[in-house]
Amino acid sequence: MFKELKADAIESEEVNRKQIKKLEDTVVQLEEKSGKATQELKSLKYEVDTAGFDVDILKREILVAHRVLVQETL
């Protein structure tokens, strides 16, 4: 009986080690993905911020062009 319990305990310990290793690997993968996602978000934010400036310039150019067209049609 004691030998069986000891064997079960050893087997359980091995299973636990494997599960801990899998969890550690998963944590590493999630940290890597999180880092990549953060970089992508920063990149997208930069693109949006710089595109916003371009949109403002484009809006002004459209307004000026509209005014010119209105004046030409009068």
C-alpha positions as CSV (number, residue, x, y, z in Angstrom):
1,M,0.0,0.0,0.0
2,F,2.8,2.4,0.9
3,K,4.6,1.7,-2.3
4,E,1.5,2.4,-4.3
5,L,1.0,5.7,-2.5
6,K,4.6,6.7,-3.1
7,A,4.4,5.8,-6.8
8,D,1.2,7.8,-7.1
9,A,2.8,10.8,-5.3
10,I,5.8,10.6,-7.7
11,E,3.6,10.4,-10.7
12,S,1.5,13.3,-9.5
13,E,4.6,15.4,-8.9
14,E,5.8,14.7,-12.4
15,V,2.4,15.6,-13.9
16,N,2.5,18.8,-11.8
17,R,6.0,19.7,-13.1
18,K,4.9,19.2,-16.7
19,Q,1.8,21.4,-16.1
20,I,3.9,24.1,-14.4
21,K,6.3,24.1,-17.4
22,K,3.4,24.4,-19.8
23,L,2.0,27.3,-17.8
24,E,5.4,29.0,-17.7
25,D,5.7,28.6,-21.5
26,T,2.2,30.1,-21.9
27,V,3.1,33.1,-19.7
28,V,6.2,33.7,-21.9
29,Q,4.2,33.5,-25.1
30,L,1.5,35.9,-23.6
31,E,4.2,38.4,-22.6
32,E,5.7,38.3,-26.1
33,K,2.3,38.8,-27.7
34,S,1.5,41.6,-25.2
35,G,4.8,43.3,-26.1
36,K,4.1,43.0,-29.8
37,A,0.5,44.2,-29.4
38,T,1.7,47.3,-27.4
39,Q,4.2,48.1,-30.2
40,E,1.5,47.8,-32.8
41,L,-0.8,50.0,-30.8
42,K,1.9,52.7,-30.4
43,S,2.5,52.5,-34.2
44,L,-1.1,52.8,-35.0
45,K,-1.5,55.7,-32.6
46,Y,1.4,57.5,-34.3
47,E,-0.2,56.9,-37.7
48,V,-3.5,58.2,-36.5
49,D,-1.9,61.2,-34.9
50,T,0.1,62.1,-38.0
51,A,-2.8,61.3,-40.3
52,G,-5.0,63.6,-38.2
53,F,-2.6,66.5,-39.1
54,D,-2.8,65.6,-42.8
55,V,-6.6,65.4,-42.6
56,D,-6.7,69.0,-41.2
57,I,-4.6,70.2,-44.0
58,L,-6.8,68.4,-46.5
59,K,-9.9,70.0,-45.0
60,R,-8.4,73.4,-45.3
61,E,-7.4,72.8,-49.0
62,I,-10.9,71.6,-49.7
63,L,-12.5,74.7,-48.1
64,V,-10.2,77.0,-50.1
65,A,-10.9,75.1,-53.3
66,H,-14.7,75.3,-52.6
67,R,-14.4,79.1,-52.0
68,V,-12.5,79.5,-55.3
69,L,-15.2,77.5,-57.1
70,V,-18.0,79.5,-55.5
71,Q,-16.3,82.8,-56.5
72,E,-15.7,81.6,-60.0
73,T,-19.4,80.7,-60.5
74,L,-20.6,84.1,-59.3
